[in-house]
Amino acid sequence: MVDITHKIKTLRTAIAEATVKVSKQETIDALQNNKVPKGNVYEMAKTAGLFAVKTTHNVIPDCHPLPIEFTAIDYKVEGLVVKIHLTIKTIYKTGVEVEAMHGASVVALTMYDMLKPIDKKIEIGTIKLIEKHGGKSSFNTKHRSQLIANVIVCSDSISEGKKEDKAGKVIIEKLKANNVEIANYDVIPDEIEAIREKAMVYSETSNLVIFTGGTGLSYGDVTPEALEPILERRIPGAEEAIRSYGQDRMPYAMLSRSVVGTLGDALIIALPGSTKGAEESMDAIFPHIIHVFKVLKGLQH
């Protein structure tokens, strides 16, 4: 199975279609008037489709078990063809396209099975995905111009050469994966004036200024104290998203004091100094946080 533990939950929707073609009008008449010997075809096929949707992961090996929060099955007769539309919605980390197509195919197979005693020439036609929403492709995070970022590691021990930086390098990898250019990578002591100066200087020349380290509760952790007075607007939702995402993965995330806000047209972000904390924080808000630059230019949400 593909690892989806780093993904965030979004509302996912998928609509699939399958077709069943009969060979004579008498079959359509029997179907429409509920005169099929095996019973109510529409209702039986719908029931089978609902079961299929819920058990897709038991049939398709690489599908994840996921909560199915809405399923609708609709029929439309066009001549000798019955079109089956199956819609699924869920709030989860991965899409429901396969579940929708699996459900539609089982609806079609059930109709075939129930109608074959009165029509030996039934055909199951194309099974296809009509549309999907809620995944990465639904959120356009591309920016018209290249975004530029500066990454600053705030650590006394790393600046003194006693430890190697890993968190800053993880952040850089994540930024590059989101097509963000790295202008500067600095290591500085965890000191208020040094942190504040970097934020002020880099906010004039770049889109993103990301700090890592100094967000904990020890007396030496002063990154929030350095940044909070100079931020023009905080973005509480982004800060909450970081902590909520981390809390789902380890209980100490609630102790982090990550900060997100704007300074001029730049986005200032302060993340934990642990490698895992920095990585998970980036996963929590990227690439969706990039949408802020469109909003700053006047685009509505």
ZAMARGU-4260 file (C-alpha; in steps of 0.2 Angstrom, whole numbers, plus 5000, padded with zeros to 4 digits):
<rodrens>
0) 5000/5000/5000 | 5005/5018/4996 | 5010/5028/5012 | 4997/5041/5015 | 5001/5045/5033
5) 5009/5062/5028 | 4993/5068/5018 | 4980/5079/5025 | 4961/5076/5025 | 4950/5085/5012
10) 4933/5083/5006 | 4934/5070/4992 | 4921/5067/4978 | 4920/5055/4964 | 4907/5051/4951
15) 4908/5035/4940 | 4897/5029/4926 | 4894/5012/4919 | 4882/5006/4905 | 4871/4991/4903
20) 4864/4988/4885 | 4849/4977/4882 | 4844/4970/4865 | 4825/4973/4865 | 4813/4986/4871
25) 4803/4972/4881 | 4818/4971/4893 | 4817/4990/4896 | 4798/4989/4899 | 4800/4974/4911
30) 4814/4984/4920 | 4804/5000/4921 | 4788/4992/4927 | 4797/4980/4939 | 4791/4964/4930
35) 4808/4955/4930 | 4806/4937/4937 | 4821/4939/4949 | 4813/4955/4957 | 4816/4974/4958
40) 4832/4976/4948 | 4835/4994/4952 | 4834/4991/4971 | 4844/4975/4971 | 4858/4982/4960
45) 4858/4998/4971 | 4860/4987/4987 | 4874/4977/4978 | 4883/4993/4973 | 4882/5000/4991
50) 4890/4984/4998 | 4903/4985/4984 | 4908/5003/4988 | 4911/4999/5006 | 4921/4983/5003
55) 4932/4990/4988 | 4948/4988/4999 | 4944/4969/5001 | 4944/4967/4982 | 4957/4979/4976
60) 4974/4976/4985 | 4981/4993/4985 | 4965/5002/4990 | 4965/5009/5008 | 4950/5006/5020
65) 4942/5023/5021 | 4925/5030/5028 | 4912/5031/5015 | 4901/5046/5021 | 4889/5047/5006
70) 4884/5036/4991 | 4871/5040/4978 | 4866/5028/4964 | 4855/5035/4949 | 4849/5027/4934
75) 4845/5035/4917 | 4837/5025/4902 | 4842/5031/4885 | 4834/5020/4872 | 4841/5002/4875
80) 4855/5008/4887 | 4854/5010/4905 | 4867/5023/4912 | 4872/5021/4930 | 4879/5036/4939
85) 4887/5033/4956 | 4893/5047/4967 | 4904/5045/4983 | 4909/5058/4995 | 4921/5056/5010
90) 4933/5067/5020 | 4949/5058/5020 | 4967/5058/5014 | 4965/5049/4998 | 4952/5049/4984
95) 4937/5038/4981 | 4938/5035/4962 | 4941/5017/4963 | 4927/5014/4975 | 4915/5024/4963
100) 4920/5013/4948 | 4920/4997/4958 | 4902/5001/4964 | 4896/5006/4947 | 4903/4990/4940
105) 4895/4979/4953 | 4878/4988/4950 | 4880/4984/4931 | 4885/4966/4935 | 4870/4964/4946
110) 4858/4971/4933 | 4866/4959/4920 | 4863/4944/4932 | 4845/4949/4935 | 4840/4953/4917
115) 4849/4938/4908 | 4834/4926/4911 | 4824/4938/4899 | 4837/4944/4888 | 4852/4934/4882
120) 4861/4948/4873 | 4864/4960/4887 | 4881/4969/4886 | 4890/4979/4900 | 4898/4994/4892
125) 4911/5007/4897 | 4915/5009/4916 | 4923/5026/4918 | 4927/5040/4930 | 4916/5055/4926
130) 4924/5068/4938 | 4933/5069/4954 | 4936/5083/4967 | 4946/5086/4982 | 4963/5080/4978
135) 4979/5089/4974 | 4973/5093/4957 | 4958/5102/4964 | 4969/5115/4973 | 4979/5126/4961
140) 4994/5131/4971 | 5005/5136/4957 | 5011/5154/4957 | 5013/5165/4942 | 5031/5169/4946
145) 5044/5159/4955 | 5042/5160/4974 | 5058/5164/4983 | 5062/5157/5001 | 5075/5160/5014
150) 5078/5146/5027 | 5085/5151/5044 | 5090/5138/5057 | 5089/5145/5075 | 5101/5135/5086
155) 5115/5139/5098 | 5123/5122/5097 | 5122/5121/5078 | 5129/5139/5075 | 5143/5134/5087
160) 5147/5118/5076 | 5142/5106/5090 | 5127/5098/5080 | 5123/5095/5062 | 5107/5104/5055
165) 5094/5092/5048 | 5078/5101/5050 | 5083/5115/5039 | 5088/5103/5025 | 5072/5094/5026
170) 5063/5111/5024 | 5073/5115/5009 | 5069/5098/5001 | 5050/5101/5004 | 5052/5119/4997
175) 5061/5113/4981 | 5048/5099/4979 | 5035/5113/4978 | 5045/5123/4965 | 5051/5136/4978
180) 5068/5144/4975 | 5080/5144/4989 | 5089/5161/4990 | 5098/5159/5007 | 5101/5146/5020
185) 5108/5153/5036 | 5112/5146/5054 | 5111/5158/5068 | 5110/5158/5087 | 5093/5157/5095
190) 5094/5176/5100 | 5080/5188/5098 | 5089/5202/5089 | 5097/5190/5077 | 5081/5182/5072
195) 5071/5198/5071 | 5085/5205/5060 | 5084/5191/5047 | 5065/5192/5047 | 5065/5211/5043
200) 5079/5210/5030 | 5073/5194/5020 | 5055/5200/5020 | 5060/5214/5009 | 5067/5203/4996
205) 5058/5186/4996 | 5041/5178/4998 | 5044/5166/5012 | 5055/5167/5027 | 5055/5151/5036
210) 5064/5148/5053 | 5067/5132/5062 | 5071/5130/5080 | 5067/5140/5096 | 5049/5136/5096
215) 5049/5125/5112 | 5046/5130/5130 | 5064/5130/5136 | 5071/5147/5142 | 5082/5148/5127
220) 5068/5146/5115 | 5064/5163/5109 | 5059/5162/5091 | 5041/5167/5094 | 5046/5181/5106
225) 5057/5188/5092 | 5044/5187/5078 | 5027/5190/5086 | 5030/5209/5089 | 5035/5212/5071
230) 5022/5202/5062 | 5008/5213/5054 | 4995/5199/5053 | 4995/5182/5061 | 4987/5167/5052
235) 4980/5157/5067 | 4972/5144/5055 | 4990/5139/5049 | 4997/5138/5066 | 4982/5127/5072
240) 4984/5116/5056 | 5003/5113/5061 | 4999/5108/5079 | 4984/5098/5074 | 4993/5088/5061
245) 5008/5085/5073 | 4996/5080/5087 | 4989/5066/5077 | 5006/5059/5076 | 5014/5062/5093
250) 5007/5069/5109 | 5021/5082/5112 | 5016/5092/5097 | 5004/5102/5108 | 5019/5110/5116
255) 5026/5118/5100 | 5024/5137/5098 | 5025/5137/5079 | 5021/5155/5072 | 5014/5160/5055
260) 5010/5177/5049 | 5014/5191/5036 | 5027/5205/5036 | 5024/5216/5021 | 5021/5204/5007
265) 5031/5190/5014 | 5025/5175/5024 | 5035/5172/5040 | 5034/5154/5047 | 5043/5148/5063
270) 5043/5129/5064 | 5050/5116/5077 | 5069/5112/5077 | 5067/5094/5077 | 5069/5085/5060
275) 5052/5076/5062 | 5044/5091/5068 | 5049/5102/5054 | 5045/5089/5041 | 5028/5086/5048
280) 5024/5105/5049 | 5029/5107/5031 | 5017/5093/5026 | 5003/5101/5036 | 5003/5117/5027
285) 5012/5114/5010 | 5008/5117/4996 | 4991/5125/5002 | 4999/5139/5011 | 5006/5145/4995
290) 4988/5151/4991 | 4991/5166/5003 | 5001/5175/4989 | 4986/5175/4978 | 4975/5182/4992
295) 4988/5195/4996 | 4986/5201/4978 | 4967/5202/4980 | 4961/5185/4973 | 4946/5179/4983
300) 4947/5162/4992
</rodrens>
